[in-house]
Amino acid sequence: MNIKRLSAVLLLVTMSSTILGGCIQKDKPAPNANSKQIKLVYYKLFDNEDVIQPLISQYQATHPNVSITYRKFVDPVEYQKLLLNELAEGQGPDLFSAPNSWFLKNVKKIEPLPLNKMNPQQFDQTFVNVASKDLVLADPTDGQNKVFGLPLTVDTLALYYNKALYEDALPSSGRPATTWDALKEDVFQLTKKDNSFERFKVSGIAMGRSDNIARAVDILYMLMLQFKSQFYNSNVSKATFAEQQIMSNTGFGVNPAVEAMRLYTSFALSNQKNYSWNNYLADSASNVKDMETFAKGKVAMVFGYSYLYEQIKAEIKDLKDKGVQTIDPNNIRVSVVPQVQDPATSQDKRGALASYYAETVARTSQHSQEAWDFLMFLSSKNSLQVYNQKTHRPTSRRDLINEQKTDVIYGPFAEQIGFADSFPIYDEQAYSDIFSKAIDSVLNTVDPSEAMKIAQEAISKLLPTGGLIPKNPTPKAGGSTGTQQSNSKITTPTK
């Protein structure tokens, strides 16, 4: 009897355990959605795997369900062609890099950063102002301002100079002047003419032509920004830079774009005091152009972005290996770009040209949430400290600027980030060709005002009739579209 009762109890316990076990198994939460295996493809220009892969590995260590395939590209033109073709076919990468001037035109190809991850106000507090202007745009699907790209760096055009030449000709300063008027005087003092085929033993600055200066059009863009040129109308359906009038210090109305062109070309016109550059000083068919002239010590100043420093050092080594005399790499220095008005006394905002790539997510991606999550990690302070140390590219984050300012070579790039500016470019190669022709025409005696009118007409023909900005867009955080009329006065550099 006791044995039967015990058996019954044991049977009841066993049944209860089975039932309860089944209930526990049934009520167990479903596996987290994040445990699903996610495969992302990442396209990027220039950065080697030894730069990006450690950061990818670090992210994957805490996100084991995410695998990221990284593909590096080196040719910007071929890269953009491939990217646009693949996106048009609904294929291509989940995340990729794109130029800052590319975003406004191609906003429909991008899946914006979800507002719950970062809104425009938070973006503006984290990244420098020009990034907000370029990357915070109206979402075509709902009209809301959202973040469409996260920059790892914001590079600017700066002035490289040969310190030895400055110490020899201008020991009282030892570095480039801070205004264009004063820099023109520097150029006059630095330039040494002779009877050689090139007509110069030493040129003061590589500036004035379109064919043998690597960053010719970028320098002109920078000057147009500094002179406060209004590049487009309000919705970017028409170029307007040749029509604008601003009051100069002389009391007369001047066109900012025309003054920019006049200043730029003056360095290549033999009738100007600051004449210092011609077609013989650098080979227009060469990939290195004015950089080689600088490496040889034949020109005191050239313009370039942060990566030019390593390129100059490589060029010096190549030339030395060929038995060519070069400058000492220790004499390479970098300065912030000169301004139209004296920064020490003027209340006007300084101007520099920003040019950089930002990381973004394709609208065709099936895993946009995970892709943006990775880019948030990649653009975090800790990640960018590692990235900037490896690449030496200027930071995009406000909280890293001060620590980068102290670097002898790269400090000026960090210093310029706060006042850097940009404008959307509808077709980079077409714009470059148009402005190169405008420069050439001025050197062939066409008046700068006429040259800029022709350039304006050519660019307007490229723009879509409806423009690039929707009508009555919501004001965005972090700055305007950059196309509003300026009422500021400008100081016109002396002729």
Secondary structure in CASP SS format (residue, H / E / C, confidence):
PFRMAT SS
TARGET T0000
AUTHOR 0000-0000-0000
METHOD secondary structure of the structure
MODEL  1
M C 1.00
N H 1.00
I H 1.00
K H 1.00
R H 1.00
L H 1.00
S H 1.00
A H 1.00
V H 1.00
L H 1.00
L H 1.00
L H 1.00
V H 1.00
T H 1.00
M H 1.00
S H 1.00
S H 1.00
T H 1.00
I H 1.00
L H 1.00
G H 1.00
G H 1.00
C H 1.00
I H 1.00
Q H 1.00
K H 1.00
D H 1.00
K C 1.00
P C 1.00
A C 1.00
P C 1.00
N C 1.00
A H 1.00
N H 1.00
S H 1.00
K C 1.00
Q C 1.00
I E 1.00
K E 1.00
L E 1.00
V E 1.00
Y E 1.00
Y E 1.00
K E 1.00
L E 1.00
F C 1.00
D C 1.00
N C 1.00
E H 1.00
D H 1.00
V H 1.00
I H 1.00
Q H 1.00
P H 1.00
L H 1.00
I H 1.00
S H 1.00
Q H 1.00
Y H 1.00
Q H 1.00
A H 1.00
T H 1.00
H C 1.00
P C 1.00
N C 1.00
V E 1.00
S E 1.00
I E 1.00
T E 1.00
Y E 1.00
R E 1.00
K E 1.00
F E 1.00
V C 1.00
D C 1.00
P H 1.00
V H 1.00
E H 1.00
Y H 1.00
Q H 1.00
K H 1.00
L H 1.00
L H 1.00
L H 1.00
N H 1.00
E H 1.00
L H 1.00
A H 1.00
E C 1.00
G C 1.00
Q C 1.00
G C 1.00
P C 1.00
D C 1.00
L E 1.00
F E 1.00
S E 1.00
A E 1.00
P E 1.00
N H 1.00
S H 1.00
W H 1.00
F C 1.00
L C 1.00
K C 1.00
N C 1.00
V H 1.00
K H 1.00
K H 1.00
I E 1.00
E C 1.00
P C 1.00
L C 1.00
P C 1.00
L C 1.00
N C 1.00
K C 1.00
M C 1.00
N C 1.00
P H 1.00
Q H 1.00
Q H 1.00
F H 1.00
D H 1.00
Q H 1.00
T H 1.00
F E 1.00
V C 1.00
N H 1.00
V H 1.00
A H 1.00
S H 1.00
K H 1.00
D H 1.00
L H 1.00
V E 1.00
L E 1.00
A E 1.00
D C 1.00
P C 1.00
T C 1.00
D C 1.00
G C 1.00
Q C 1.00
N E 1.00
K E 1.00
V E 1.00
F C 1.00
G C 1.00
L E 1.00
P E 1.00
L C 1.00
T E 1.00
V C 1.00
D E 1.00
T E 1.00
L C 1.00
A E 1.00
L E 1.00
Y E 1.00
Y E 1.00
N E 1.00
K H 1.00
A H 1.00
L H 1.00
Y H 1.00
E H 1.00
D H 1.00
A H 1.00
L C 1.00
P C 1.00
S C 1.00
S C 1.00
G C 1.00
R C 1.00
P C 1.00
A C 1.00
T C 1.00
T E 1.00
W H 1.00
D H 1.00
A H 1.00
L H 1.00
K H 1.00
E H 1.00
D H 1.00
V H 1.00
F H 1.00
Q H 1.00
L H 1.00
T C 1.00
K E 1.00
K E 1.00
D C 1.00
N C 1.00
S C 1.00
F C 1.00
E C 1.00
R C 1.00
F E 1.00
K E 1.00
V E 1.00
S E 1.00
G C 1.00
I C 1.00
A C 1.00
M C 1.00
G C 1.00
R C 1.00
S C 1.00
D C 1.00
N C 1.00
I C 1.00
A C 1.00
R C 1.00
A H 1.00
V H 1.00
D H 1.00
I H 1.00
L H 1.00
Y H 1.00
M H 1.00
L H 1.00
M H 1.00
L H 1.00
Q H 1.00
F C 1.00
K C 1.00
S C 1.00
Q C 1.00
F C 1.00
Y E 1.00
N C 1.00
S C 1.00
N C 1.00
V C 1.00
S C 1.00
K C 1.00
A E 1.00
T C 1.00
F C 1.00
A C 1.00
E C 1.00
Q C 1.00
Q C 1.00
I E 1.00
M E 1.00
S E 1.00
N C 1.00
T C 1.00
G C 1.00
F C 1.00
G E 1.00
V E 1.00
N C 1.00
P H 1.00
A H 1.00
V H 1.00
E H 1.00
A H 1.00
M H 1.00
R H 1.00
L H 1.00
Y H 1.00
T H 1.00
S H 1.00
F C 1.00
A C 1.00
L C 1.00
S C 1.00
N C 1.00
Q C 1.00
K C 1.00
N C 1.00
Y C 1.00
S C 1.00
W C 1.00
N C 1.00
N C 1.00
Y C 1.00
L C 1.00
A C 1.00
D C 1.00
S C 1.00
A C 1.00
S C 1.00
N C 1.00
V C 1.00
K C 1.00
D H 1.00
M H 1.00
E H 1.00
T H 1.00
F H 1.00
A H 1.00
K C 1.00
G C 1.00
K C 1.00
V E 1.00
A C 1.00
M E 1.00
V E 1.00
F E 1.00
G E 1.00
Y C 1.00
S C 1.00
Y C 1.00
L H 1.00
Y H 1.00
E H 1.00
Q H 1.00
I H 1.00
K H 1.00
A H 1.00
E H 1.00
I H 1.00
K H 1.00
D H 1.00
L H 1.00
K H 1.00
D H 1.00
K C 1.00
G C 1.00
V C 1.00
Q C 1.00
T C 1.00
I C 1.00
D C 1.00
P H 1.00
N H 1.00
N H 1.00
I E 1.00
R E 1.00
V E 1.00
S E 1.00
V C 1.00
V C 1.00
P C 1.00
Q E 1.00
V C 1.00
Q C 1.00
D C 1.00
P C 1.00
A C 1.00
T C 1.00
S C 1.00
Q C 1.00
D C 1.00
K C 1.00
R C 1.00
G C 1.00
A E 1.00
L E 1.00
A E 1.00
S E 1.00
Y C 1.00
Y E 1.00
A E 1.00
E E 1.00
T E 1.00
V E 1.00
A E 1.00
R C 1.00
T C 1.00
S C 1.00
Q C 1.00
H C 1.00
S H 1.00
Q H 1.00
E H 1.00
A H 1.00
W H 1.00
D H 1.00
F H 1.00
L H 1.00
M H 1.00
F H 1.00
L H 1.00
S C 1.00
S C 1.00
K H 1.00
N H 1.00
S H 1.00
L H 1.00
Q H 1.00
V H 1.00
Y H 1.00
N H 1.00
Q H 1.00
K H 1.00
T H 1.00
H C 1.00
R C 1.00
P C 1.00
T E 1.00
S C 1.00
R E 1.00
R H 1.00
D H 1.00
L H 1.00
I H 1.00
N H 1.00
E H 1.00
Q H 1.00
K H 1.00
T C 1.00
D C 1.00
V C 1.00
I C 1.00
Y C 1.00
G H 1.00
P H 1.00
F H 1.00
A H 1.00
E H 1.00
Q H 1.00
I H 1.00
G H 1.00
F H 1.00
A E 1.00
D E 1.00
S C 1.00
F C 1.00
P C 1.00
I C 1.00
Y C 1.00
D C 1.00
E H 1.00
Q H 1.00
A H 1.00
Y H 1.00
S H 1.00
D H 1.00
I H 1.00
F H 1.00
S H 1.00
K H 1.00
A H 1.00
I H 1.00
D H 1.00
S H 1.00
V H 1.00
L H 1.00
N C 1.00
T C 1.00
V C 1.00
D C 1.00
P H 1.00
S H 1.00
E H 1.00
A H 1.00
M H 1.00
K H 1.00
I H 1.00
A H 1.00
Q H 1.00
E H 1.00
A H 1.00
I H 1.00
S H 1.00
K H 1.00
L H 1.00
L C 1.00
P C 1.00
T C 1.00
G C 1.00
G C 1.00
L C 1.00
I C 1.00
P C 1.00
K C 1.00
N C 1.00
P C 1.00
T C 1.00
P C 1.00
K C 1.00
A C 1.00
G C 1.00
G C 1.00
S C 1.00
T C 1.00
G C 1.00
T C 1.00
Q C 1.00
Q C 1.00
S C 1.00
N C 1.00
S C 1.00
K C 1.00
I E 1.00
T C 1.00
T C 1.00
P C 1.00
T C 1.00
K C 1.00
END
